[in-house]
Amino acid sequence: MQRTKNRAHNRFRITLLMGLGVAATCAGRAQSVSVIPMPAQVQVSSGSVLISDNASISYPKADGEAKFAAEHLIELLRRTRNLHLRAEATEGAAEVPLIRLERSSDSSDSANESYSLYVTPHGVKVVAGTGAGLYYGSVTLWQLLTALGNDSGQARLKCMTIHDHPELSWRGIMLDSARHMQSIAYIKQLIEWMSLEKLNTLHWHLTDDQGWRLEIKRYPRLTSVGAYRHLPAIFNSQSSSTLQDGVRYGGFYSQVQVRELVTYAAKRNVTMVPEIEMPGHASAALAAYPQFGSTSKSLHEPANHYGIFPYLYNIDDATFTFLENILTEVMDLFPSTYIHVGGDEAIKDQWKASPHIQKQMKKLGIQDEDALQSYFIKRIDSFLAAHHRRTVGWDEILAGGLAPNAAVMSWHGVAGGITAAKQGHDAVLTPVRPLYFNYRQTDAAAEAPGRFALNTLQEVYRFDPLPDTLTSSERKHIIGVQGNLWTEYLITDDRDTWMLFPRAAALAEIGWSPSRPRDWTNFSTRVVDEMQRYDKLGLVYDPMAFRVHAQTIASTADTVQFALSNRADFGAIHYSLDGSTVTQASPIYSGPLAVPTTTHVLAATFGDFRIPSSTMDETMDWQTLHHRYSQELKLCVTDPAIAMEQDPPLKVRPVMLTNYKNPCWIYKGASLADAGSITAGVAALPYLFRDKNHQLPPLASAKMHTGELQVMLDSCSGKVIAKLSLQPADGKLGVTHISGKLPKLEGQHDLCISIVRPTLSPIWVLDDVQLNQTHVEASDH
């Protein structure tokens, strides 16, 4: 892949408009249209064209790619616009139908993703030199036809001319299937959704410590052993657990399924890039074939917890033959130019401790273990190059010297990408902040599981993929951007989609649209239209950036003062105070509101219309004002902070914020007047963690067998005002509510809520906490 260079294909083609029956275009003006990503050039002119049911979309008779684009457009419009068009193959262009897909005669268009779209009073024409261009032009037309806000059987388009091309050639999503697999049906949906935002690369993370997901026929134990792990028990053997060690979990994708996915993706101009991890993250492979490891200690199965593990491949010739045989089958399945070889987080302890490996290093003249990893990757790079493929790896492959043909995927910020570009190597930027999509999008209580630090929609949109520290020639080596979805804490397909969208739309724009000052308000308006398309497509996305939320300013027994906002800082907020439906005729929020307690407040965000899923619906009563979910509390220690759910998932899947080393939360400014008791929702999770040095966190002592929840006043070293036994929750899945009395207190205080336990597992976590009024009877356990 190369970054798009020549812009000659953006020349205005007067002859094509003549073919539509127009002698010349009206003088147009540059204008934003509701398309994501925003096209490179848009000019809107006077006039319009009406697209009605049974209109035809024509394509060249022998052009299979154009046929697919036409039929795909027809299906999209049927599903999302209730508009029913028909496709027809034609020879030549003597009789122009209402919509036509056409190959460009410009030779500069023959190897890129560019397209031009012309809307005149006589019809619409999409012109491109490649199947990708025709596909993307038809997707842009679909977006234009679905930005009108109604479902009638016709649509009117303004006359316009669009010339469009991508800024970067790699616009990717990484999907981690090693920790938790996704269904084939879901991966197809993801490919489809990506293609509708002109994302063109699905980086598929297929192997890791927790599982090997790809069938390799020469080495069947990679899947019979390496594809399955046993889930850890939540409770110890003395408890009445319904989930014990021994639940076998995992699976793999057959080569037949992979070929089907690769073909499906190619039709939608998505390249699937496989990742086979090496030399580290190899526990699953070495459990299956321990002879290729660097230690005599054998693994019996893949890891069933998370962290960085020391198991590395050795550097014997037999091991490289093993890996080359695997890669031969991988290359047969995936025609992508790039093959991802990982290269990250390779702890070198086993290499250092192995006399055999140290002897080999000395024989090879290799001075240290970083240089040994460079030697390892260079051998693999040479093998891939001999098969006309290119290596891509995480930015750790820079250590010890970069392989000659390797590209760098920069995740430790952008520094690795900058270093690679300055050395003349291609790079894809995928920094943890803000392009790791396993980080939560907002701080809303309704968010999905994930790392608790926020990578917001706005932060993704404002990321600059072309650093100013590079020269113009060096910038050509920044070939793309990518959002990564790691799935340690994302257990189901719908959770994955929630975390990807709408951030994938922002990623698409920074990868496709020309670099220019980013207009967040303009993008927000367009992403609202995109969210409506998501609804029509059945895509489960995260609406929390636009959902209204209330922040209590002050409260008494009789009144509450609160502010309303949305995290996107977008649009107008309308509200009602009587429980009635909010419309654009409802009052516009302009400042803090004071209302009697028990007031039923509804509020929603509006642009040109109500934004989907933006409505807040709360009753401002005493119970609501004195309730907090764990995500609304402050962690006593924020690193590591993770929002987790139970694994395997329950039908009702509460998401709980915790620090697994220090389960402790701060309830800021709790109003304790009239609070006579406290109720806490607690749940048990298995201990799934190791840190880099495999040190276990210290355990606090607890007098009770299962542990207890303690509430301290004003600080975590303050007076203990309540102790709640965890015994009622022992052996239970899901959330159990336990209660305890509070002493009579006045005013507002911070409450430190800490869980102490005598054993490492389970991890007891807090789901929610509720202060109860004096007259509520509480039971001590």
Secondary structure as UniProt FT lines:
FT   HELIX           8..10
FT   HELIX           14..19
FT   TURN            20..21
FT   STRAND          29..30
FT   STRAND          41..52
FT   TURN            53..54
FT   STRAND          56..60
FT   TURN            61..62
FT   HELIX           64..81
FT   STRAND          86..90
FT   STRAND          99..103
FT   HELIX           107..109
FT   TURN            110..111
FT   STRAND          115..120
FT   TURN            121..122
FT   STRAND          123..128
FT   HELIX           131..145
FT   STRAND          154..164
FT   STRAND          170..176
FT   HELIX           184..195
FT   TURN            196..198
FT   STRAND          201..205
FT   STRAND          207..208
FT   TURN            209..210
FT   STRAND          211..212
FT   TURN            217..218
FT   HELIX           221..224
FT   TURN            225..227
FT   STRAND          228..230
FT   TURN            237..238
FT   TURN            245..246
FT   STRAND          248..250
FT   HELIX           255..267
FT   TURN            268..269
FT   STRAND          271..278
FT   HELIX           283..288
FT   HELIX           290..292
FT   HELIX           317..333
FT   STRAND          338..342
FT   HELIX           349..353
FT   HELIX           355..364
FT   HELIX           369..386
FT   TURN            387..388
FT   STRAND          390..394
FT   HELIX           395..398
FT   TURN            399..400
FT   TURN            404..405
FT   STRAND          407..410
FT   TURN            413..414
FT   HELIX           415..422
FT   TURN            423..424
FT   STRAND          427..429
FT   HELIX           432..435
FT   TURN            437..438
FT   STRAND          439..440
FT   TURN            445..446
FT   STRAND          450..454
FT   HELIX           457..461
FT   TURN            468..469
FT   HELIX           472..475
FT   TURN            476..477
FT   STRAND          478..485
FT   HELIX           493..500
FT   TURN            501..502
FT   HELIX           503..512
FT   HELIX           520..537
FT   TURN            544..546
FT   STRAND          548..555
FT   STRAND          559..566
FT   TURN            567..568
FT   STRAND          572..576
FT   TURN            584..585
FT   STRAND          593..596
FT   TURN            597..598
FT   STRAND          599..606
FT   TURN            612..613
FT   STRAND          616..620
FT   HELIX           622..625
FT   STRAND          627..629
FT   HELIX           630..632
FT   STRAND          634..635
FT   STRAND          642..644
FT   STRAND          656..658
FT   TURN            660..661
FT   STRAND          664..671
FT   TURN            673..674
FT   STRAND          675..685
FT   TURN            692..693
FT   STRAND          708..713
FT   TURN            716..717
FT   STRAND          720..725
FT   HELIX           727..729
FT   TURN            730..731
FT   STRAND          736..741
FT   STRAND          748..756
FT   STRAND          763..773
FT   TURN            774..775
//
